[in-house]
Amino acid sequence: MFYALYVWLYDPEGFFSFLRLFNYLTSRAIFAVMTSFFFVLIAGRPMIRALYERGLRDTARLELFPSGGDPKKTGTPTMGGLILLLATLVSCLLWCDLSNRFIQILLVASVWFAGLGYLDDSRKIRHQDSSRGLSRGKKYAGQIVFGLMLSAVFLHPALSPVPPEIAPKLFVPFWKFPVLDLSWGYTAVIVLAVVYAANAINFADGMDGLAIMPSAYVIAVYGAFAYVLGNAKYSRYLMFDYFPGAGEVMIFCAVLVGACVGFLWYNSYPAEVFMGDTGSMFLGGTVGTLIVLLKQEILFLIVGGIFLAEILSVALQDWLGIQRIGRRFLYRAPIHDCFQYMGLSETKITIRFWIVSGILALVGLASLKIR
């Protein structure tokens, strides 16, 4: 809305000359972070109360923990991802250029994956059983369908937000040039990236605050990449391909970072609200879309190394260990549950994961220059 005011009313010599402030990406990014943060901070309390009063409360799976679980968490309001989604939509409406193709795709992804998570949470609450949400097959189907729709748009010369000659090429961190031109085979990369990111962040959402801060780190790194890719001067200097309009993605990333930090106010131990699958799917699917739009899918394996460890631990335990070999490799999976089984406290595990995520984020940022 404020960007629209600039477009409609800006007059360099008139009364509305101050609106030029809203034309700068850096200014709008700062305002976007503050808006989403304070929105969550102010609206979070009444929304948490509404979730509790409507019976949208979590049923803890006490069998997962050697101590028998934390009974204090049973009955904690869930579906807190609705707070994240609402903060994102409101802040984007205020600060983003809604005519930008990147922003349009990211907003569709946000609503799609939040809706998918909402369906899963709704079933769990209705049956009062955390194992009776959407089946794994239905979740994958919803994620794959979106991935296919995204690839149809992304690889179509008239619809893609990136230059058509760049869209099907695969880039890797620390290397200046594309390594492969996959043509329509790039569809597989897009679908895999979306499905992987959505499930990796979903698996990490198992302790208070565990998933939210690593997600914020990842999003901040991609915000920096968006600023570089969307700036003709900086992209040329750092030898990246220039993506006209990609700078607007930095505003979207700023919105998400502010919302994540605001949500941490209520989600830090002991959590007053859980994001649920509504939130973890929203973050995962949006991040998956983000890494595709900026063509930095492989980079996510670095900056999202915590999420990689989470999903690999599940694959190692369930797919390879239990189903193929008939034995466990870990005490529990995902890996944060394994550490808790070994006796580490929840807060220690969470903070150590944050530290590792911060270091990995710095490595990802270094790839902007070290190429």
Buried (B, 14 or more C-beta within 10 A) or exposed (E): EBBBEBEEEBEEEEEBEEBEEBEEBEBBBBBBBBBBBBBBBEBBBEBBEEBBEEEBBBBBEEEBBEEEBBEEBEEBBBBBBBBBBBBBBBBBBBBBBEEBBBBBBBBBBBBBBBBBBBBBBBBBBEEEEBEBBBEEEBBBEBBBEBBEBBBBBBBEEEEBBBEEEBBBBBBBBBEEEBEEEBEEEBBEBBBBBBBBBBBBBBBBBBBBBBBBBBBBBBBBBBBBBBBBBBBEEBBEEBEBBBBBBBBBBBBBBBBBBBBBBBBBEBBBBEBBBBBBBBBBBBBBBBBBBBBBBBBBBBBBBBBBBBBBBBBBBBEBBEEEBBEEEEEBEBBBBBBBBBBBBEEBEBBEBBBBBBEBBEEBBEBBBEBBEEB
